[in-house]
C-alpha cells in the first residue's frame, strides 16, 4: 500500500471518529489500577491495586478478578491487605506468580506515609497464598528490595532463570530512573550473589523510563515494558534477560480517558493520568498476547476529583521482533468461548454493571464462590456472549431481599434490549431463597444478558434451564465489524463514506460506519478505503482498501489513526484540513513521534450502543 495522498479541505471545522458511550472498563464494582495478569488452570487472573477514592495513593489492599473467556470476569474479592501490618502503610502496584510448588507469591510495593515510626524502609514486600484467590500472607515483615512497582519473571524456557525487578533511581538523580533487577534463588525470596543491580541504559531523559518494569518473553526474545514519563507505555528488547536492552519507543499511547486537560508531561500533576501495564499470553501456548492497563474512565464518569482508576485489557501483536502499537478499545476483545447459561454462575461474574452494584461476602453455602452481588433498586448486572442453544425455558435466581420486589431478565443480540423473564422476588428477611420464573423468546447466542432489579437485593448466582443443544463456536476475530460514528463538530457539512454511502454528520450529529478487525493489530474500513466529504473532496485514507490502526487516544489533543504499512499520519489541522504531514511532535524519539492536532480537533473512539 502506497502513501496516502494528501487530503483536501473538509467542510466542517473539526472531526470526531466515535463509538458512543464507551466503557473501556472490565471491572466497575471497585476501583482498580496497576493490573498484573497471571494464567492459572485455564483462567486469566488480573491482580490490581485498589483505589479508595481518596486524594493521593493511599491504597491498602488488592483486588483479583479472573476470566476464561476475556469478556466475563469473576470478582475474586480482596486477596491481600496491609492494614494490619506495622512495617508498611500503603499498598501500591503488585505482581503475582505461581511458584514451582503450586503456591503463589505476591510481590507488592509496600510504601510509607511518613507518619508511621515503624514504616521507615519502603520497598517490595512478599506475600504467599495457597490459592490464587488468596488470602495472601506477608512472609518477610520487611522489604526484599528498595523501590516500587515490582515485576517478577520466571523464564518459561529456563525455570532456573528467576528475576525480580523494581523501579528506582539508582543514583537518585532525576535523569536516571531505571529498573533495579536481580536473580533469585529457588525459594524466590533470596538473592543470588551480586543481585540486585541497575539495568544499563534505561533513563528518564532519552528512554523516558519512569516506572513499572514488566518482563516478558515472546518468540525467544525478552521484552521489558514500562511506563514512560508522561502516560505512554514503552518497551525495550534484548536477547539477554538482564543484558543490554534496546529502546523501541511507545507500545501504547495514553489510553482514552487518561489525559484530558492534565499536563501529561508530568504524571504527578493533580489527580491526573498515570499508567501501569502487564503483558500476558492467553490461553497459555496460544501465541495470542494481551496488554492490561488502567485508565480514569470511571473517575470521569462519576465526576470525581480523587484517585479512582479502572483497568482495561486489549490484544497485543508481535511482528518481526517488534510489538505493534496497542490500541485501547471500548470492549472489542472477542470472547474465547460462549458462556454456558445452564450451569450455576456466580452473580459476581460480570461483563459490566451499573453504579449501585458491589461485591459482598456471600455467607451462603449454596452460592458458588465466596462473594455475592449487592445491588440497589434500579441497578443491573450484565454478562456477554451467552449460548442458549435450543432455548431457555426458565431461569433460577439465588437472592436475598428485605422487601418484596421484582427482577427482570433482558437480552439483546442487536438493537434494543428485550425482556425475556419477569421474576417476582418475595421478601426473605435477608435470608437466601431460590426463585424460578419462566423465560420466553431466548435461544441461540445472545450478545448480552442483564439482570435488572426493582428492589434492593443480594444476588448469589443464576442458572437457566432449557435445551442446551450443540455448543456454538465463537466467531473469529478476523473480519469482525465494529460500529462507529463519524461526526462533524462545528459549522455543518455532511460526510460521505465508502462509494457514496452517506455517513451524514451535520453540526454535532453523528451516524454509523464500521471498522473491521484484521486480527493483526490493524483495522480496516468495512466498506473500502476512502472517506469522501460532502463537497466531493476526497479524504482518501488510501487509494486501496485500507488498514488503519486505531491509536486509541479518545480525549486530548492527539490524533487517532495511523496507516498500517506506512508512517503517514492522519492529522487534523486548524481550519478543518486533514493532511498526512505538517503536525508537530512531542515526547517521542525520531520514528516514534506523537503528533499533536489543534486543540479544537479531537479524534475519539467510543462505543455505540
C-alpha positions in Angstrom: 0.0 0.0 0.0 1.5 3.3 -1.0 1.5 6.5 0.9 -2.0 8.0 1.1 -2.4 11.2 -1.0 -2.8 14.5 0.7 -6.3 15.1 2.0 -8.2 18.1 0.8 -10.1 20.6 2.9 -13.2 19.5 4.8 -16.4 21.4 5.1 -16.5 21.0 8.9 -14.2 22.8 11.2 -13.4 19.7 13.2 -14.0 15.9 13.1 -14.5 13.2 15.7 -14.5 9.5 15.0 -16.6 8.0 17.7 -18.3 4.9 19.0 -20.7 6.3 21.6 -20.8 5.6 25.3 -17.6 3.6 25.6 -16.8 2.0 28.9 -13.2 0.7 28.4 -13.6 -1.0 31.8 -14.0 -4.6 32.7 -14.4 -4.1 36.4 -16.7 -1.4 37.8 -17.7 -2.5 41.3 -14.5 -1.4 42.9 -11.8 1.0 41.6 -8.7 -0.8 40.3 -5.3 0.1 38.9 -1.8 -1.4 38.2 -3.1 -4.6 36.6 -0.9 -7.7 36.8 -2.0 -10.7 34.7 -1.3 -14.3 35.5 -2.5 -17.5 33.9 -3.5 -20.5 36.1 -5.6 -23.6 35.3 -7.1 -22.2 32.1 -8.1 -18.8 33.6 -6.6 -15.4 33.2 -6.2 -13.7 36.6 -5.8 -9.9 37.0 -4.4 -8.6 40.3 -4.9 -4.9 40.8 -4.3 -2.3 43.4 -7.5 -0.9 44.9 -8.0 2.9 44.7 -10.1 4.1 47.6 -11.5 7.3 46.1 -9.3 9.5 48.3 -6.6 12.0 47.3 -3.2 10.5 46.6 -2.0 6.9 46.5 -3.4 5.8 49.9 -4.5 2.2 48.9 -4.1 -0.6 51.4 -5.3 -3.7 49.7 -5.5 -5.6 46.4 -8.3 -6.9 44.1 -8.3 -10.0 42.0 -10.6 -11.0 39.1 -10.4 -13.9 36.7 -11.9 -15.0 33.4 -11.7 -17.9 31.0 -13.3 -16.0 28.1 -11.9 -12.5 28.3 -15.3 -10.8 28.4 -16.9 -12.1 31.6 -14.8 -11.5 34.7 -15.4 -13.2 38.1 -14.8 -11.0 41.1 -12.4 -12.9 43.4 -12.5 -10.2 46.1 -9.9 -8.6 48.2 -7.0 -11.0 48.3 -4.5 -9.2 50.5 -4.4 -6.2 52.8 -1.6 -4.4 54.5 -3.9 -2.7 57.0 -2.7 -4.9 59.9 1.0 -4.8 59.1 3.1 -2.5 61.2 6.0 -2.0 58.8 4.0 -0.7 55.8 1.2 1.9 55.3 0.2 1.8 51.7 -0.2 -1.0 49.1 0.9 0.1 45.6 1.5 -1.9 42.4 2.0 -5.7 42.6 2.5 -8.9 40.6 1.6 -12.5 41.5 3.4 -15.5 40.1 2.9 -19.2 40.6 5.7 -21.0 42.3 7.1 -24.4 41.4 5.4 -26.0 44.4 1.9 -24.8 43.2 1.6 -21.9 45.7 1.5 -18.3 44.8 3.8 -15.3 45.6 2.7 -11.7 45.5 5.5 -9.1 45.2 4.0 -5.8 46.2 5.1 -2.2 46.6 5.0 -1.5 50.4 5.0 2.2 50.9 5.2 4.6 53.9 3.0 7.6 54.7 5.7 9.4 56.6 3.7 9.4 59.8 4.4 5.8 61.0 7.6 5.4 63.0 7.6 1.7 62.2 7.5 2.3 58.5 10.9 3.6 57.6 12.2 1.4 54.8 9.6 1.1 52.0 10.2 -1.2 49.2 9.0 -4.5 47.7 7.2 -6.9 50.1 6.4 -10.6 49.6 3.2 -12.4 50.5 2.3 -16.1 49.9 -1.0 -17.9 49.3 -2.0 -21.5 48.7 -4.7 -20.4 46.1 -4.7 -17.6 43.5 -7.7 -16.1 45.3 -5.7 -15.9 48.5 -5.8 -14.9 51.2 -2.1 -13.8 50.9 0.0 -13.5 54.0 3.1 -11.3 54.3 6.2 -13.6 54.8 9.2 -11.3 55.4 8.0 -8.5 57.5 10.3 -6.2 55.6 11.2 -5.3 52.1 13.1 -7.7 49.9 14.4 -4.8 47.8 14.1 -1.0 47.6 11.8 0.7 45.0 8.3 0.2 43.9 6.3 -1.3 41.0 7.8 -4.8 41.3 8.0 -7.1 38.3 8.6 -10.9 38.8 9.6 -13.2 35.9 10.5 -16.9 35.5 11.8 -17.8 32.1 9.3 -20.3 30.5 12.2 -21.9 28.7 14.6 -22.0 31.6 12.9 -22.2 35.1 16.3 -21.6 36.8 16.2 -18.0 35.5 14.1 -16.2 38.2 14.1 -12.4 38.1 12.7 -9.7 40.3 12.7 -6.0 39.4 11.6 -2.8 40.9 11.7 0.9 39.9 14.3 3.1 41.5 16.6 6.0 40.7 20.0 4.2 41.1 21.9 7.4 41.8 18.9 9.4 43.0 19.3 11.9 40.1 16.1 12.9 38.2 17.6 11.9 34.9 18.5 8.4 35.8 15.3 6.5 36.6 15.6 2.8 35.7 14.8 -0.8 36.7 16.7 -2.4 39.6 16.7 -6.2 38.8 18.4 -9.3 40.1 18.3 -13.1 40.1 16.5 -15.1 42.8 17.2 -18.5 44.3 14.6 -21.2 44.1 12.8 -20.0 47.2 12.0 -16.7 45.4 13.0 -14.6 48.4 16.8 -15.0 48.5 19.0 -13.1 46.1 21.8 -14.8 44.2 25.2 -13.3 44.6 25.6 -9.9 43.0 21.9 -9.1 42.9 20.1 -6.8 42.5 21.7 -4.2 40.2 20.6 -1.4 37.9 20.0 -2.4 34.3 22.2 -0.4 32.0 20.9 2.1 29.5 17.5 2.8 31.0 17.0 6.5 31.8 14.4 9.2 32.0 15.9 11.7 29.6 16.2 9.7 26.3 14.3 6.5 27.0 11.6 8.2 29.0 11.7 5.4 31.6 9.6 6.3 34.6 8.4 3.2 36.4 6.6 -0.2 36.2 9.2 -2.6 34.7 7.5 -5.7 33.4 9.4 -8.6 31.8 8.0 -11.0 29.2 9.4 -13.4 26.7 7.9 -13.7 23.2 9.5 -15.6 20.3 12.7 -16.2 22.2 13.3 -12.5 22.9 12.9 -10.6 26.1 10.7 -7.6 26.3 10.8 -5.1 29.2 7.8 -2.8 29.1 7.5 0.2 31.3 5.5 3.4 31.9 7.2 6.3 30.1 7.4 9.7 31.6 4.0 11.1 30.7 1.5 8.4 30.4 2.6 6.3 27.5 3.7 2.7 27.8 7.1 2.0 26.3 9.2 -1.1 25.8 12.8 -2.3 25.2 14.0 -5.6 23.7 17.0 -7.8 24.4 18.4 -11.3 23.7 19.6 -11.5 27.4 17.1 -11.3 30.2 19.1 -8.8 32.2 21.5 -7.8 29.4 21.7 -4.8 27.1 18.3 -3.6 26.1 17.4 -1.6 23.0 14.7 1.0 23.4 11.8 0.5 20.9 9.7 3.6 21.8 6.0 3.6 22.7 3.9 0.4 22.9 0.7 2.2 23.9 -0.1 5.8 23.9 -2.0 7.4 26.7 -5.3 5.4 26.9 -8.6 7.1 26.4 -9.9 9.0 29.4 -6.4 9.1 30.9 -5.3 12.5 29.7 -8.0 15.3 29.2 -6.7 18.6 30.4 -4.0 17.2 32.6 -0.4 18.0 31.7 0.9 14.7 30.5 4.5 15.8 30.6 4.4 15.4 34.4 2.4 12.5 35.6 2.4 13.8 39.2 0.1 16.8 38.5 -3.2 16.9 40.4 -5.2 13.7 40.2 -4.3 13.2 36.6 -3.0 10.4 34.5 -0.5 7.7 35.0 -0.4 4.2 33.7 0.8 0.7 34.5 0.9 -2.3 32.3 1.1 -6.1 32.4 1.7 -8.4 29.4 0.4 -12.0 29.1 -0.1 -14.8 26.7 -3.6 -16.3 27.0 -4.5 -19.1 26.7 -1.1 -20.4 27.6 0.7 -21.6 24.5 -1.8 -20.0 22.1 0.6 -17.3 20.8 -2.1 -14.7 21.5 -0.9 -11.8 23.7 -2.7 -9.1 25.6 -1.8 -5.9 27.4 -3.6 -4.9 30.6 -3.5 -1.2 31.6 -5.6 1.3 33.5 -7.5 4.5 32.8 -9.6 7.1 34.6 -12.9 6.4 32.8 -14.9 5.6 35.9 -13.4 8.6 37.7 -14.6 10.9 34.9 -18.0 9.1 34.5 -18.6 9.8 38.2 -17.2 13.3 38.1 -14.7 12.6 40.9 -11.6 14.6 41.7 -10.0 11.8 43.8 -8.0 8.8 42.8 -10.4 6.3 41.2 -8.9 4.4 38.3 -10.1 1.3 36.4 -8.4 -1.4 34.5 -8.7 -2.5 30.8 -7.2 -5.1 28.5 -6.6 -5.3 24.8 -4.8 -7.5 22.2 -1.1 -7.1 21.6 0.6 -8.2 18.4 4.3 -9.1 17.9 5.8 -9.0 14.4 9.4 -9.2 13.2 10.9 -8.8 16.6 8.7 -5.8 17.5 5.5 -5.2 19.3 2.9 -3.3 17.3 1.3 -0.3 19.0 -1.6 -1.5 21.1 -5.0 0.0 20.5 -7.1 0.9 23.6 -10.6 -0.1 22.5 -14.0 0.2 24.2 -14.7 -3.6 24.6 -13.5 -5.1 21.4 -12.0 -8.3 22.7 -13.7 -11.3 21.2 -15.0 -14.0 23.6 -12.8 -17.0 23.6 -15.9 -19.1 24.2 -19.5 -18.6 24.9 -20.8 -18.6 28.5 -22.8 -21.7 29.4 -26.1 -20.5 31.0 -27.2 -23.9 32.1 -24.8 -24.2 35.0 -24.8 -22.1 38.2 -22.9 -18.9 37.5 -21.8 -16.7 40.4 -23.5 -13.4 40.2 -20.1 -11.7 40.6 -19.2 -13.0 37.1 -19.7 -9.8 35.2 -19.0 -8.1 31.9 -20.2 -4.8 33.4 -22.6 -3.5 36.0 -24.4 -0.3 36.9 -23.4 2.0 39.6 -25.0 0.8 42.8 -23.6 -2.7 42.5 -20.9 -4.1 44.8 -19.5 -7.4 45.8 -20.1 -8.6 49.4 -19.5 -11.8 51.3 -21.9 -14.5 50.2 -22.5 -16.1 53.6 -24.4 -18.8 51.9 -23.1 -22.4 51.3 -25.4 -22.7 48.3 -23.7 -19.8 46.5 -20.8 -20.9 44.3 -17.7 -18.8 45.2 -17.1 -16.6 48.2 -18.9 -13.4 47.0 -22.3 -12.3 46.1 -23.6 -9.1 44.4 -25.4 -6.5 46.4 -27.5 -4.3 44.1 -29.6 -1.2 44.8 -33.0 -0.8 43.3 -32.8 0.0 39.7 -29.2 -1.4 39.3 -28.3 -4.1 36.9 -25.6 -6.7 36.2 -24.6 -7.8 32.7 -22.8 -10.8 31.1 -21.8 -11.1 27.4 -21.7 -13.9 24.8 -24.1 -16.4 26.2 -25.1 -19.5 24.2 -28.7 -20.6 24.9 -28.6 -23.4 22.3 -32.1 -24.8 21.7 -33.6 -22.3 24.0 -34.2 -21.4 27.7 -37.5 -22.2 29.4 -36.8 -20.8 32.9 -34.3 -19.1 35.0 -33.4 -19.6 38.7 -32.0 -16.8 40.8 -30.4 -17.1 44.3 -31.4 -13.9 46.1 -31.9 -12.3 49.5 -34.2 -9.3 50.0 -35.6 -7.4 52.9 -38.8 -6.4 50.9 -40.7 -7.9 48.1 -39.9 -6.7 44.6 -39.1 -7.8 41.1 -36.2 -8.7 38.8 -36.3 -8.5 35.0 -34.0 -10.6 32.7 -33.2 -8.8 29.4 -31.2 -9.9 26.4 -30.1 -8.5 23.1 -28.1 -9.5 20.1 -28.5 -6.3 18.2 -30.7 -3.3 18.7 -32.8 -2.8 21.8 -33.0 -4.8 25.0 -35.8 -7.3 25.1 -37.3 -8.6 28.4 -37.3 -12.4 28.4 -38.3 -13.0 32.0 -40.1 -11.1 34.8 -39.5 -12.6 38.2 -41.4 -11.8 41.4 -39.0 -11.7 44.4 -40.5 -12.4 47.8 -39.4 -10.7 51.0 -37.0 -13.1 52.6 -36.0 -11.0 55.6 -32.5 -11.1 54.0 -32.3 -14.9 54.2 -31.3 -16.6 50.9 -34.0 -18.0 48.7 -34.2 -19.6 45.3 -36.6 -18.1 42.8 -37.5 -19.7 39.5 -39.5 -17.9 36.7 -40.5 -18.6 33.1 -38.4 -17.5 30.1 -39.7 -16.8 26.6 -38.0 -16.0 23.3 -34.5 -16.8 24.3 -32.5 -19.2 22.1 -29.2 -19.3 20.3 -26.4 -16.9 21.1 -27.2 -13.6 22.9 -24.6 -10.9 22.7 -25.6 -9.6 26.1 -27.8 -10.6 29.0 -28.6 -8.4 32.0 -30.5 -8.8 35.3 -32.3 -5.6 36.4 -33.5 -5.3 39.9 -36.7 -3.5 41.1 -35.7 -3.8 44.8 -32.5 -3.8 46.9 -31.2 -7.3 46.7 -28.3 -9.6 47.4 -27.7 -11.8 44.4 -25.7 -15.1 44.8 -26.0 -17.0 41.5 -28.1 -17.6 38.4 -28.9 -20.6 36.2 -31.1 -21.1 33.2 -33.0 -24.3 32.4 -33.7 -25.5 28.8 -32.3 -27.3 25.8 -28.5 -26.9 25.6 -28.0 -28.1 22.0 -24.6 -28.3 20.3 -22.3 -25.5 21.6 -21.7 -22.7 19.2 -18.2 -21.7 18.2 -17.3 -18.1 18.9 -16.8 -16.0 15.7 -13.2 -15.5 14.7 -11.5 -12.1 15.4 -10.6 -11.5 11.7 -13.4 -9.9 9.9 -15.5 -8.8 12.9 -17.1 -5.4 12.3 -17.4 -2.7 15.0 -20.0 0.1 14.5 -18.6 3.5 14.6 -19.7 7.1 14.0 -18.2 9.9 12.1 -19.3 13.2 13.5 -18.8 16.7 12.1 -18.4 19.1 15.0 -18.8 22.8 14.2 -20.1 24.5 11.2 -22.1 21.9 9.4 -21.4 19.7 6.4 -22.3 16.1 5.9 -19.6 13.5 5.4 -20.0 10.7 2.8 -18.1 7.4 3.1 -17.5 4.3 1.1 -18.5 4.9 -2.6 -21.2 7.4 -1.8 -22.7 5.8 1.3 -23.8 8.8 3.5 -22.3 8.8 6.9 -24.2 12.0 7.4 -22.8 14.1 10.2 -24.2 17.6 10.3 -23.4 20.0 13.1 -22.9 17.9 16.2 -24.9 14.9 14.8 -23.3 11.6 14.0 -24.1 8.3 12.3 -22.6 4.9 11.8 -19.9 3.3 9.8 -17.9 0.2 10.7 -14.3 -0.8 11.2 -13.2 -4.4 10.5 -10.7 -6.2 12.8 -7.9 -7.7 10.7 -6.6 -9.7 13.7 -3.1 -8.4 13.1 -3.2 -5.2 15.0 -4.9 -3.2 12.3 -8.5 -2.3 11.5 -9.9 -1.6 8.0 -13.0 0.3 6.9 -15.8 -2.1 6.4 -16.7 -0.8 3.0 -13.4 0.1 1.5 -10.7 2.7 1.6 -11.9 6.3 1.5 -14.0 8.8 3.2 -15.5 11.5 0.9 -16.6 14.9 2.1 -20.0 16.2 1.1 -18.4 18.7 -1.3 -16.7 15.8 -3.1 -13.2 16.4 -1.7 -11.6 13.0 -1.2 -10.2 12.3 2.2 -8.6 9.1 0.8 -7.3 7.0 3.7 -5.7 5.0 1.0 -6.2 4.6 -2.7 -6.9 0.9 -1.9 -8.9 -0.7 0.8 -7.1 0.4 3.8 -5.8 -1.0 7.1 -5.6 1.8 9.6 -4.5 1.3 13.2 -6.7 3.0 15.7 -4.3 4.6 18.1 -6.9 4.8 20.9 -6.4 8.3 22.3 -10.1 9.3 22.9 -9.7 12.6 24.6 -7.0 15.1 24.5 -5.2 16.9 21.6 -3.9 13.8 19.8 -4.8 12.2 16.5 -6.2 8.7 16.5 -5.2 7.0 13.2 -2.0 5.6 11.8 -1.5 4.0 8.4 -0.6 0.3 8.9 2.0 -0.1 6.1 3.4 3.4 6.1 4.4 6.1 8.6 1.8 8.6 7.2 -0.3 10.2 9.8 -3.9 11.4 9.5 -3.7 14.8 11.1 -6.4 17.5 11.6 -5.0 21.0 11.2 -6.6 24.3 12.1 -9.4 25.2 9.8 -10.5 21.7 9.1 -7.9 20.4 6.7 -6.9 16.7 7.1 -3.3 16.1 5.9 -0.7 13.4 6.3 2.0 15.9 7.2 2.6 19.1 9.0 2.0 18.0 12.5 4.2 18.9 15.4 5.5 16.1 17.7 6.2 15.8 21.4 7.6 13.3 23.9 8.9 10.9 21.4 12.2 9.8 19.8 12.6 10.1 16.0 10.5 7.5 14.2 8.0 7.2 17.1 6.5 10.7 17.3 3.3 11.6 19.0 1.8 14.1 16.7 -0.5 16.9 18.0 -3.5 18.3 16.4 -5.2 21.6 17.0 -6.9 21.7 20.5 -10.3 22.1 18.9 -9.9 19.0 16.7 -10.1 15.8 18.6 -10.4 12.3 17.2 -12.2 10.0 19.6 -13.1 6.3 19.7 -16.1 5.4 21.8 -18.6 2.7 21.6 -22.1 2.8 20.0 -24.9 1.1 22.0 
